[in-house]
């Protein structure tokens, strides 16, 4: 290359010495030569030193070279000069380059001025010019103008079909892409690589495997299937449709695999959560000398998160660190999400704190991560830090943080968040308001929950279920069942969670007959297979009514729930409540057999023996607990004061005002004893 540059410069010198520097043909060759060698200043100098460049093809050639090399500003500056140059006017070859520059810079304002020039000078009848104008509008994301241009074109070429097809794809209308693809062929135009790539991507977006397969067959017939961009789109389409065997087959047939092809294949496995295959492809990608992109890492980390594969995730994180890769916000957010999913909170926190730039998504991932691991105080702390940092919360922020308030019954904090929701004008967001409704319901403020429910712009399955749950948990079973009937009239189909709320309401109110009827309705009318939680409600319903033998028989009749620890525990609690010694001992032995490390079973069993004054068996159970080293976990409670939450454990004296708190409790206890609040 350096030898060619030297020779070219010598020829240029010779041209000048012969006085041929104004020769249009020679100048065109020189400009093209310097552009091919990336010597843009030299190319510009050739043009500037011409005394009188009166050949429009010379101007067009330089503008085309500028746009080809993404020098869009220079192209527009040259066009401006041309407009003011005496005796020179742009022609049909000038405008495509100018419009390409407008599209590259997203200068739709300038593009519209050019559009006016075209109308004035009658160039819109030229299919190449009008197609370039359409492409400019498409690249500037001015969807309406692009479609209008296409509809008004008297003549069309493949480029304009591709532009409008791409336009519909970018605006999330893949079904329109496929429709236009068919119209294009009916009109007698042969699709090219660009067309096929966009149409296949639309099939991927629609998960339309059958149509994708048909287009694949056409590609094989036309000989396009081995081209990289089309091959990558096919791999992506098959991967998104879950057809990984075909994705791999197409992938292996791509002769020159670029990073897009590798990413498409990795993404296919990522969607399945197959981190092992992703890592295998990543290693092969490196061996074949293809440099991974940030998209590569994001896809692999997503697979690790879905499969909860900590080691694979740490391998990727280590690779990024060792190779000094500047991870973007998406990769870092993926790492945070992975570590939370794997329960490694300290790693997630470490990634977050080391991020040079965080956005609202990063804060949201942290909040939802803390909620997911059950650290609700941590979630509220992150939310407060987010506000202090001046980051504007969005709908996802509120839907992530409200469950923390629900779990802690932190009503005052929930009300504060409600005010923020109003301030951010999100009262019409169904998901946010649904989370708010759930928070009020779980915090025990039924009136607030009803108010939110009545103000909902649209009621979805979640909001109906939350409100039914709220009525049921507040002992208003009849209101819950009434609302369930309203829900069915609104044509909203209940799911297993809704029936769980209904059964729970029946259980709390002791509506045994109604509970059995709804249980049967769930199976026969809605085809919902009852889960352990539904049987748990049924057992609880019978247990509360003292029909313990009936509940035990239901368990014994169903093999899949016969030895379920949760159901046996519920029945055992009922036995303890009704002092059914014989059945309680039988259920307790089953529980100890299934879960020998749970101290609560031993404690309750010993209490049953004590209530029957069977001290021999009581001592045996307590001795067994001692032998196994079992201890009951200390109870924990909390209270909101002055917008902060204070936690207390049994015999906990770590609070700075512990002495005063215990003194207050002693006084309160003496008053309660005085007024006989402890009486049975």
GULOVEX-489369 format. One record per residue: residue in one letter; x, y, z of N, C-alpha, C in turn. Coordinates in steps of 0.02 Angstrom, whole numbers, plus 50000, padded with zeros to 5 digits. Layout:
AXYZXYZXYZ;...
END
This chain:
X500424994050000500005000050000500445006350000;X500965006450043501395012350048501745013649982;X501935008149946502265008849881501785011949831;X501145009849832500635012549787500515019949800;X500515021849864500405028949882500965033249855;X501575030849863502155034649837502095035549761;X501935029949726501865030349653501295035049632;X500745034649670500175039049655500355046349664;X500725047949717500925054849729501405057349676;X501835052849651502295054649597501905056349533;X501395052249519500975053649461500615060349468;X500375061649529500035068049543500515073849530;X501135072949553501635078149543501765079349468;X501785073849430501895074249358501315077949324;X500695076449346500095079749317500145087349327;X500345089349388500415096549403500955099649360;X501525096149355502095098849316501915099649243;X501455095449218501235095849148500655100849139;X500435103849195499905108849192499215105749179;X499135099449201498495095949189498065095549252;X498215099749303497845099349366497115101249361;X496915104249305496205106049295495845101149249;X496195095849230495885090849187495385086749229;X494745087049210494205083949250494295076449258;X494455073049204494525065749207495095063749253;X495685067149246496255065549288496105067049361;X495755072549375495575074349444495115069149475;X494645066449435494205061149461494605055149483;X495095053249440495515047449456495925048649520;X496185054749526496595056449584496175056349648;X495565059349644495125059349704494955052249725;X494775048049677494615041049693495215037349722;X495805038849695496425035649719496545037549792;X496515044049808496645046249876496125043749926;X495505043249904494985040549949495115033149962;X495325029449911495465022249920496045021149969;X496495026149974497065025750020496915029250087;X496275031550096496055035050156496435041650167;X496685044550113497015051050117496515056450097;X496045057750143495475062050127495675069350116;X496155071750154496375078750145496685079750077;X497055074750054497365075249987496835075349933;X496315071149942495765070949893495415077649891;X495295080649950494965087149955495385092549922;X496055092049929496515096849901496505096749824;X496445090749796496405090049723495825094249696;X495245093649731494655097349709494735104949719;X495015106849777495075113949793495565117649747;X496075114149723496585117449681496365118049608;X495805115049591495545116049523495305123249516;X495515126449462495365133549453494615134749442;X494305130349403493605131349387493255124649376;X493055121249431492745114549423492025115049398;X491955115249332491285116349303490945109849280;X491245104149296490935097749277490555095049339;X489885094449333489475092249390489655085249412;X489895081049366490075074149384490645073949434;X491085079149431491635079649478491365080949549;X490905085549555490575087049619490205080849645;X489845077649600489465071649620489915066049645;X490485065249609490955059949628491245061149697;X491415067549712491695069149778491165068249833;X490545070449819490005069549869489875062149882;X489875058149829489765050949836490325047749877;X490945050049865491525047349902491475049149976;X491255055349989491165057450059490655053050095;X490065052050065489535048050098489735040750105;X490095038250054490325031250057490785030150117;X491165035450135491635035050191491365038250255;X490695039050257490335041650316490555048750335;X490785052550285490975059550297490375063950276;X489835063250316489195066250297489215073950302;X489555076550352489585083850360489935086950300;X490495083850279490865086350221490435086050158;X490025080750152489595080150093489095085850090;X488785087550148488295092950149488625099850138;X489235100650164489595106950152489735107850078;X489925102450045490065102749973489425104249934;X488865101349956488225102749923488025110049930;X488135112849990488005119950002488415124349954;X489045122449945489485126149900489235125749828;X488995119749810488735118749742488125123149728;X487685123749778487085127849770487245135149756;X487815137449781488005144549773488535145549719;X488705140149685489235140649633488915143149568;X489215148149536488915150849474488925145749416;X488405145849378488325141549318488295134049334;X488185132249397488165125149415487515123649453;X487185118149434486575115849468486625108449484;X486365106249543486365099049558485935095349507;X486115089149493485705085049448485455078849486;X485165074149450484865068249482485385063749515;X486035064749498486565060749529486825064149593;X486665070549602486895074149661486485072349723;X485825072149713485365071549770485415065049809;X485515059249777485565053149819486105053449872;X486695056449854487235057049903487055061849959;X486725067449941486525072449990486025069450039;X485545065850011485025062850054485305057350099;X485805053750073486145048650114486495052050172;X486805057750160487135061550213486635064050265;X486055066450242485525068650289485295062850333;X485205056950302485005051050339485525048950390;X486165049250369486715047350414486775051950474;X486615058350464486655063250519485985064250555;X485455060650531484765061650556484565068950551;X484765072150497484595079150485483955079550443;X483405077950475482765077850438482565084850417;X482765089950456482615096850438482935098650371;X483585096850364483935098150301483645093750245;X483475087650263483185083050214482535085750184;X482135089150226481515092050202481635097950155;X482175101650168482365107050122482565104250054;X482945098650056483135095349994482515092749958;X482035090049997481395087649969481055093349931;X481055099449960480755105249927481115106849861;X481795106249861482185107249800481975102349746;X481875096049767481705090749720481025092049687;X480545094249729479875095749703479925101649653;X480295106849674480365112849633480695111349565;X481205106949566481585105549505481335099349468;X480805096249493480495090649457480895084249456;X481285083049510481715077049511481375071049544;X480775072049573480455066549609480225060949563;X480185062349499479985057049451480545052049441;X481165053949462481735049449456481705044349513;X481665038049497481555032849547482135032349597;X482755033549574483335033149619483315038849670;X483135044849647483095050649691482525049749742;X481925047949718481355047149764481485041449813;X481835036249790482005030649834482495032849888;X482975037249869483455039949918483105044349969;X482595048149946482215052449991481825048250042;X481525042850017481155038250061481635035250114;X482225033150092482715030250138482935035250191;X483005041650169483195046950217482675047450272;X482035047750253481505048350303481495042150349;X481625036350320481635030150359482195030350411;X482805032450390483375032750435483285038050489;X482915043450472482785048750521482185047050566;X481915040950556481365038550598480725042650589;X480645045650530480035049450514479585044650475;X479265040250512478895034550483478345036850435;X477945041850455477375044150415477595046650347;X478125050850346478365053650282478635048150237;X478975043250266479255037750226478695033750192;X478165032150230477615028350202477245032450149;X477155038850162476815043250114477205043650049;X477875044250055478305044349995478215038049954;X478215032349989478155025849955477485025349918;X476945027449953476275026949924476195031449862;X476555037149862476485042049807476965040849749;X477435036149757477925035049704477605031949642;X477675035149584477385032249523477775026149499;X478415026149516478855020549496479265018549557;X479385012149564479755009749623480325005249601;X480845004949644481395000249633481484995949696;X481944991249694482054986749750482274990649813;X482674995849802482924999849859482355003049898;X481845005749863481295008949899480845003849933;X480764997949902480394992549936480754990650001;X481424989949996481814988250055481774993550109;X481774999850088481745005350137481095005250175;X480535004350140479885004450174479774998150216;X480034992450192480004986150230480404986950295;X481004989850290481424991050350481074995850398;X480725000750369480375005650409479845002250452;X479454997950423478934994350461479244989850514;X479814986850498480154982450547480384986550607;X480704992450593480954996650647480394999250691;X479794999850663479225002450702478794996850731;X479084990950736478754985450771478134982750737;X478134982650670477574979950633477814974250587;X478054968750616478334963250576477824960050529;X477174960050549476664957050506476594961050441;X476694967750445476664972050386477264970750340;X477834969050370478444967450332478314961550286;X478024956250314477884950150276477364951650221;X476874955850237476354957750188476664961450129;X477104966350144477434970250091477914965950050;X478224961150083478684956450049478304952749994;X477704950550010477284946949960477074951749904;X476884957949922476674962849871477254964549825;X477864964849853478464966449814478574961249760;X478494954849778478594949449729478034949349677;X477424950649700476854950849653476964956449602;X477274961949625477414967649581477984966249532;X478304960449538478824958449491479534960149511;X479644961949575480314963549599480624957549634;X481264956349620481614950849652481934953249717;X481764950149773482074952249837482834951149835;X483204955549868483924954549873484114952749945;X484754952849960484984950850026484674955050083;X484614961650070484334966150120483604964150135;X483224962950081482514961150089482454954850131;X482824949650110482764943250145482974943850218;X483494947750232483734948550301483194951650345;X482864956950320482344960250360481734955750369;X481534952150316480944947850320481064942050368;X481654939150366481814933650413481814936250485;X482084942350495482084945350562481374946550586;X480924948150539480214949150557479894942550578;X480064937150542479814930450561480064928650631;X480694930550646480974929250713480584933050766;X480424939350751480054943450799479354940850811;X479044938150758478364935450763478354928150787;X478954925150793479034917950809478654913750758;X478684915950695478334912550640478814907650606;X478874901750637479354896750613479184894150544;X478554892950531478344890050466478514894750409;X478354901250417478504906150365479254906750356;X479614906650412480344907050409480644901250371;X480364895350380480614889450344480494890050269;X479914892850250479744893850180480254898550147;X480404904050182480884908950155481584905850151;X481744901550199482394898150198482454893850135;X481914890350117481914886250056482034890549994;X481704896549993481804901149936482524903549933;X482834904749991483524906949993484004901649965;X483854895449982484274889849957484234889549881;X483614890249854483514890149781483874895949746;X483854901849778484154907849747484904908349760;X485174903849803485894903749816486134908949866;X485664911749905485844917049953485994914250023;X485824908050036485824905550105486514905450137;X487054905350097487724904950126488014911850143;X487654917250123487904923950137487844925450212;X488354928750239488404929850311487804933250343;X487574938950314487034942750347486384938850347;X486224935450291485614931350287485684925250333;X486274922250332486394916350374486304918050448;X486564923850469486504925950539485774926950557;X485384929950510484664931050522484294924450529;X484484919550488484164912850492484324909550559;X484954910050579485154907150644484754910350700;X484684917050697484304920750748483574918650748;X483284917950688482574916050682482454909050711;X482874904250691482784897350717482904897150792;X483394900950816483534901150888482964903950928;X482674909550905482114912650940481494908250939;X481414904350885480844899750879480964893150916;X481544892550948481694886550987481914880550946;X482074881750882482274876250837483034876350831;X483374874250885484104875050889484494870450842;X484204864650826484554860050780484634863350711;X484094866550687484124869950622484584876050627;X484554879550683484984885450693485724883350687;X485884877750719486574875350717486774873050647;X486304869850612486444867550544486604873450498;X486204878750502486324884750460486984888050482;X487094888350547487694891550573488324888250547;X488334881650547488924878050524489044878850449;X488524880650411488584881450339488844888450319;X488864893150368489114899850352489874899450346;X490144900950286490874900050276491294904950318;X491104911250318491474916350356491024918850412;X491114916150470490684917850527490924924350560;X490514929650555490694935850589490394935850659;X490514941150697490294941450766489524941150772;X489174943750721488444943650722488194936450719;X488504932350676488314925250670488424921550736;X489014922650767489164919450831488654921650885;X488524928250887488044930850936487344928050927;X487144927050863486474924250849486424917150876;X486964913250866486954906250890486974905950966;X487394910150996487424910451070486754912651099;X486444917651066485794920151089485254914651089;X485284910251038484804904751035484844900251095;X485464898451115485564894251174485404898251238;X485534904751236485394909051294484654909051311;X484224909351260483504909451271483264903151306;X483624897651296483454891351329483784890651398;X484224895551413484574895151477485134890051476;X485374888251416485904883151410486584886651412;X486804888251473487434891951480488044887751460;X487984881151468488544876651450488704877151376;X488174876951334488274877451261488514884451242;X488274889551278488504896451265489254897051278;X489484894351334490194894651351490614890751300;X490354885051279490694880951229490784884851163;X490254888251141490284892351080490754898251089;X490744901151148491184906851163491914904851156;X492084899051183492784896651179492984895251107;X492514892151070492644890750999492714897250959;X492314902150976492334908650943493034911850951;X493294911351012493964914051025494504910250985;X494434903550984494914899450947494914900950873;X494334902950847494274904650776494404912050763;X494704915350813494944922250806494404927450793;X493814926250819493284931350815493234934750883;X493294941250882493294945050944492574945750970;X492444943751032491764944351059491574951751069;X490924953051062490674959851074490324960051142;X490114965851163489754966451226489084962651224;X488794962151163488184958151154488304950851170;X488904948451152489094941451167489054940251243;X489354944651281489374943851354488664944351384;X488274949151359487584949951385487184943551375;X487244940551315486864934451300487074928651344;X487744927851354487984922251395487764923251468;X487804929451492487604930851561486864929751572;X486464931151520485744929851524485614922351532;X485994918351494485934910951499486124908651569;X486674911551596486894909651663486374911451716;X486044917251706485524919451753484934914751750;X484724912951689484134908551681484264901551709;X484884899251703485034892451728485334892651798;X485394898651826485694899851893486374896251897;X486794897451846487464894451841487984899551862;X488124899651927488584904651954489294903951925;X489544897751919490224896751897490334899251826;X489844897851781489894900251712489884907951710;X489454910851752489414918151755490064921251780;X490364918051831490994920551858491564919951807;X491514914651765492014913751711491984919651663;X491374921651643491294927351597491524933851630;X491324934751692491524940751730492294941151734;X492604935451748493334935151752493664936851686;X493374934251631493654935651564493624943151549;X493054946351566492974953551555493494957351596;X493604955251658494074958651702494794957751678;X494974951551661495674949951641495864953451576;X495384954251531495524957251466495394964751463;X495284967751522495164974951527494624977451480;X494094973551474493534975451430493104980551467;X492954985951432492554991251461491814989251456;X491574985751507490884983251506490394989051507;X489884988551464489384993851463488864992651517;X488384997151520487874996951572487444990551569;X487344987851507486934981851499487284975751526;X487944975251513488324969451539488354969751616;X488474975651643488504976351716487824974851748;X487294977151717486624975551744486494968051742;X486734964751688486664957451682487044953851737;X487644956451753488044953451807487694954251875;X487424960151887487054961351951486474956551957;X486084955951902485504951451902485714944251914;X486264942151882486514935251891486684933951964;X487074938451994487294937352063486704937252112;X486204941352100485604941152143485234934552134;X485164932352071484814926052059485164920152093;X485834920652097486224915452129486304916552204;X486004921952230486014923352301486654926252327;X487104928652282487744931552304487674939152305;X487364941652357487184948752361487804953152362;X488334951052397488934955152403489264956352335;X489244951352290489524952152223489114957152182;X488444956452188487994960952152488124968152174;X488164969152239488284975752267488954978552244;X489454974252241490124976252220490134978652148;X489794974952103489754976952032489404983752027;X488854984552063488464990752061488884996752083;X489244995852138489635001452167490225003352123;X490474998552082491055000052039490855002551969;X490205002651955489975005051890490115012551882;X490455014551827490605021751818489975025851806;X489475022651776488845026151762488275021351774;X487765023551810487175019451822486565023151797;X486075019351773485445022351751484875019551794;X484275021551779483695019251818483625011651816;X483835008551760483795001251754484244997951806;X484845000651815485314997851864485024998151935;X484735003851952484415004552018483834999552025;X483444998851971482874994251973483094986951983;X483644985151950483914978351957484124977152030;X484434982152060484644981652130484034980852176;X483524985052165482924984752208482584977952202;X482464975752140482114969352129482544963552153;X483214964252148483664959052172483614958152247;X483614963652284483544963352357482874960252377;X482344962152340481684959252354481694951752342;X482024949752287482044942652268482394938352321;X482924941052351483284937152402482974937952472;X482424941952475482074942752539482374948052584;X482834952152558483124957552597482714963952583;X482134964352615481664969752601481914976452628;X482264976352684482554982552710483074985252660;X483474980652632483974982652582483644985852521;X483084983152499482724985752441482494992952455;X482214994052514481985000852532482575005652538;X483135003052563483735007152569483995009352501;X483995004852453484215006452385483745011552353;X483105010652366482605015452339482745022452365;X482885022952431483035029552461483685032452432;X484185028152422484825030452393484725032952322;X484285029552285484125031452216483835038552215;X483375039852261483075046552265483595051852283;X484035050052330484555054752351485035056352294;X485145051352250485585052252192485255056352137;X484615058052146484265062152097484035058452035;X484005051752039483775047751982483015047351983;X482705048751927481975048751922481715041551918;X481315039351966481055032451963480555031651907;X480485025651880479985024251829479485019051855;X479055016751811478535011951831478835005651861;X479385003251833479704997051857479984998051927;X480245004151941480495005652008479955004452060;X479365007352046478815006952095478554999752101;X478494996252045478244989352049478754984752082;X479394986752082479914982752115479944984052190;X479854990452210479944992152281479314991052323;X478724991452292478104990652331478044983752364;X478264978252331478234971752366478644971552430;X479184975652433479574975952496479154978952551;X478764984152535478304987052584477774981952605;X477534978152555477024972952569477284967852618;X477894965452606478174960152648478334962652719;X478514969052725478684971752791478084975052825;X477514975252789476924978952812477114986052830;X477574988852789477814995752800477335000652768;X476775001852801476235005852773476435013052760;X476785016152808476965023152799477425024052739;X477895019352730478335019652672477935018652608;X477455014152611477015012852553476625019052534;X476385022752584476005028952571476455034252539;X477075034452563477565039252535477695037652461;X477745031152446477855029052376477235030552334;X476645029752364476015031452329476025038852307;X476265043252351476305050452334476785051452275;X477335047752276477825048252220477515045952155;X477105040752159476765038152098476315043552069;X475955047052113475525052552090475945058252061;X476505059852095476945065252071477225063652001;X477355057251989477645055151924477105053351873;X476475054851891475905053951845475855046851818;X475895042051864475855034951845475215031651871;X474705035751887474085032851914473705028751863;X473865029651798473525025851746473915019651724;X474465018351758474855012351742474555006451781;X474285001651744473934995951776474394991951822;X475004990751799475464986551838475664990051903;X475814996451899476005000351959475425000452008;X474835002051983474255002552028474064995652057;X474184990452018474064983652044474524982052102;X475164984152095475654983052149475464987252211;X475204993252198474994997652253474394994652290;X473924991952251473344988552280473554982752324;X474024978752299474274972952336474614975252401;X474984980752397475324983352457474824985452511;X474314989252491473814991452540473444985452570;X473294980552527472944974552551473354970852603;X474004970052588474434966152633474624970052695;X474584976752691474724980952750474104981752794;X473544978752775472944978752817472504984752810;X472614989052759472184994852750471704993452693;X471164990252709470684987952659470354993852623;X470204999252659469865004952627470305007952573;X470955008552587471425011252536471465006652476;X471465000052489471494995152435470874995652391;X470284996352422469654997052385469675003352341;X469935008852371469975015252335470415014552272;X470995011352281471445010352223471115005952171;X470785000552194470454995852149469924999352107;X469535003652139468985007152104469255012352055;X469865014852067470155019852023470555016851965;X470645010251965471045007151912470755008551843;X471195010551795470945011951727470695005551693;X471045000151704470854993551679470984988451733;X470534983651740470644978451791470864972051757;X471474969951774471724963751746471664958151798;X471884952251779471824946351822472164947451890;X472744950751888473134951751950472744956351998;X472464961851972472104966652015471474963552045;X471104959652004470504956152031470714951352088;X471244947552075471474942552124471714945952188;X472084951552180472334955152240471764957652283;X471234960152251470664962852289470274957252323;X470194951652288469854945852318470254943552379;X470924943252372471364941252427471284946052486;X471254952652471471194957752523470544956752564;X469994955752529469354954652564469394948352607;X469664943052578469704936652614470134937052676;X470714940352671471174940752728470914945452783;X470424949652764470124954152814469464951452841;X469344945052828468754941852856468104943552820;X468144946752762467544948552725467454943652666;X467334937352685467294931952635466734933052585;X466164935452609465584936452565465734941752512;X466094947052533466294952252485466784949352434;X467234945052458467724941852414467374937552361;X466874933652383466504929252337466074933352289;X465814938852313465414943352271465854946352216;X466464948352235466934951152187467154945952136;X467224939752159467404934252114466864933252061;X466234933852082465674933252035465684939051984;X465844945152009465904950951964466454949951913;X467004947151936467574945851892467384941151835;X467014935951851466804931151799466324934451749;X465904939051775465444942751730465824947351682;X466414949751705466814954251663467214950451610;X467114943751607467454939451558468204938551572;X468414940451632469104939151652469134931951679;X469544927851647469574920751666470024919751727;X469764916751781470184915651841470714910351828;X471274910951863471784905751860471854902451928;X472364898251935472454894651998472564899152058;X472894904952047473024909652102472364912852125;X471934914452077471284917352094470884912552137;X470854906152116470484901152155470804900052224;X471454900852227471784900352292471534905852339;X471464911952312471204917552351470484916152374;X470074913252329469374911752345469334906352399;X469734901052391469744895552440469994897952508;X470484902452505470754905252568470214909352604;X469824913252565469284917152594468764912652628;X468594907152594468124902252622468394899252686;X469064897852684469384894752742469354899352803;X469514905952792469514910752847468824911652878;X468314910852836467624911952860467274905452880;X467614899752871467314893352889466754891252842;X466774893652779466254891852730466454885252695;X466314879852730466554873252707466214871152642;X465554871552639465184869552579465394873552518;X465434880252528465624884652473466334883052449;X466774881752498467474880152482467524873952438;X467154868652457467154862452417466864863752347;X466344867852344466034869352279466524872952232;X466884877852259467374881552218467954877052197;X468154872552243468694867852227468484863452168;X467864861052169467604856952114467534860952050;X467294867152057467214871651998467884872851964;X468394873852004469064875051977469284869351931;X469144863251953469364857351914468904856051854;X468244856051866467774853951813467634859351761;X467534865551784467344870951737467944874351705;X468494875051743469064878851717469674874451700;X469624868051714470154863451695470814864751729;X470794867651790471414869151827471574863251873;X472164860551866472374855051909472574857951976;X472264855652030472434858452096473154856852116;X473474861952144474154861052168474154859952243;X474744859352271474814858152343474484863852382;X474564870052356474284875852392473524875652395;X473204872852342472464872252343472234867052394;X472604861352395472454856252445472584858852515;X473084863252521473244866152586472654870252612;X472324873952566471734877852586471164873252607;X471104867752570470564863052586470684859852654;X471304857952667471484855052732471374860252788;X471584866452773471504871852822470764873152836;X470354872852783469624873952789469314868752835;X469504862352824469234856952865469524857152935;X470174859152938470514859453003470204864653048;X470044870553020469734875953059469054873953085;X468714869553046468044867253066468084861153112;X468684858853126468774853053171468664846353137;X468584846353071468464840053034469134837153013;X469524835153064470214833153054470294826453018;X469864821653036469904814953004469764815552930;X469294819852911469114820852841469704823852803;X470044828552835470624831752804471184826552794;X471274822352845471804817252842471654812252785;X471014810552777470824805852723470964808752654;X470854815352646470994818552581471734817852564;X472164818852615472884818152605473064810952586;X472774806252621472934799152610472704796652542;X472164799852515471884797652451472314799952391;X472704805252400473084808152345473834806852355;X474094802452314474794800352322475284806052315;X475124810952269475594816452257475644821452315;X475154821352360475174826052417475194822452485;X475184815852482475134811752542475654813552595;X476274814752573476814816052621477084823252615;X476664827652589476894834652583476964837752652;X477564840452666477724843052732477274848952750;X477144853452702476724859252715476024857452734;X475724852552699475044850352713475004846752780;X475494842552792475514838952856475594843852914;X475994849152903476094854252956475444857852970;X475064859452917474414862952926473934858652966;X473914852152949473474847552984473704846553056;X474354846253066474634845453132474454851353178;X474484857553149474294863553186473554863153208;X473134860653162472424859853178472324854753233;X472714849353231472664844153283472854847153351;X473364851453351473574854653412473034859353438;X472704863053392472184867753410471584864153442;X471394858453411470804854753435470994849153484;X471644848753501471894844053550471714836753533;X471784835453468471684828453444472344824853452;X472434821553510473074818553528473274812953480;X472814808353467472984802353426473184804253355;X472764808253321472924810153252473534814753250;X473594819153301474174823653304474824819853308;X474844814653350475454810553358475614806953293;X475084804453258475174800853195475474805553141;X475194811553136475424816553087476134818853105;X476264819753170476914822153192477454817153174;X477324810753182477814805553164477964805553089;X477434806753049477534807352976477984813352960;X477854818952995478254825052984478984824053004;X479094820953061479774819653084480144815153036;X479784810353008480074805752959480284809452896;X479854814252873479994817952811480484823752822;X480434827052879480854832952892481104832752964;X481604828552978481834827553047482194833553077;X482374838653036482764844353061482334850453077;X481674849753074481234855453088481054855453162;X481314860353201481184860353274480454861653292;X480084865253248479394867153265478944860953275;X479074855653237478674849553244478764846453313;X479404846053334479554843253400479244847453455;X479284854153447479024858653500478264857753506;X477914857553448477194856953449476984850053476;X477374844853456477214838053479477304837653555;X477844840753579477954840653652477394844353689;X477134849753657476574853453686475934849253690;X475834845153636475244840753636475304835653694;X475904832753701476004827953756475904831453823;X476154837553830476094841253893475364842653909;X474964844453856474254846053867473874839953891;X474124833853874473804827553896474164824653958;X474624828853985475004826854045475374820254035;X475594819053972475994813053957476724815153962;X476974815754025477634818554036478194814054012;X478074807654010478584802953986478744804353912;X478204804853871478304806153799478564813253788;X478344817953831478574824853827479334825053834;X479594821553887480314821553899480694818253842;X480404812953814480734809353758480824814053697;X480304817953682480344822553624480864827953637;X480864830753698481334836053714482054833453714;X482154827253738482814824053738483054822953666;X482584820953623482744819753552482974826353520;X482634831753537482834838353510483544840053532;X483684838553595484344840153622484884836053587;X484734829653576485204825153542485354827553471;X484834829953437484914832353368485194839453363;X485234842753421485504849553422485034854553389;X484384853353396483894857753364483694863453411;X483664869453382483444875353419482944879153378;X482454881853411481954885953375482274892653357;X482194894853293482454901353273482094906853311;X482474911953332482154917353371481634921053329;X481094923153363480574927053328480834934053313;X480554936953262480764943653241480154947953228;X480174954253248479624958953233479944965753216;X479544970153186479794976753169479234981853172;X479444988153176478954993653180479234999653143;X478785003353110478975009453074478915015453121;X479455019353127479425025653165479845030853129;X479555036753121479915042253089480235040253022;X479845036852980480045034752913480645030052912;X480775026652969481285021352970481005015253005;X481285009452989481025003153015481505000253066;X481254998753126481654995953180481484988553188;X482004984253191481894977053198482074974853269;X481714969653293481824966953361481794959353359;X482284956153390482284948853398482134947253471;X481964940853483481824938653551482434939753595;X482334942853653482874944353701483424948753671;X483234952653621483714957153587483784963653627;X484394965253646484514971453684485024975953648;X485074975053581485564978853543485334985953527;X484684987153533484424993853517484694998853568;X484905004953546485195009853593484705012053647;X484055011253635483565013153686483215006953715;X483585001453717483304995053739483024995353810;X483384998653855483154999053924482475002353930;X482395007953895481765011653898481205007553866;X481365003953811480854999953776480604994353821;X481074990853855480874985353900480484987953959;X480654993853983480284996854039479564998254018;X479485001053957478815002353930478414995953923;X478744990553901478404984053894478174981353961;X478604982354013478424980054080477794983654104;X477784990254094477204994254114476574992054077;X476654991054011476094988953969475834982153991;X476294977654007476104970954029475704971154095;X475934975454140475584975954205474874978554197;X474794983354150474124985954136473674980654105;X473964976554060473584971254027473364965954077;X473824964354124473654959454176473104962054222;X473154968654236472664971954280471954971454251;X471914972454183471254972354151471084965454123;X471484960454141471334953454125471334951954050;X471814955254011471854954053940472134947153924;X472444943853973472754937353961472264931553973;X471654933153993471194927754009471014923753947;X470914917253957470744912753902470014913453884;
END
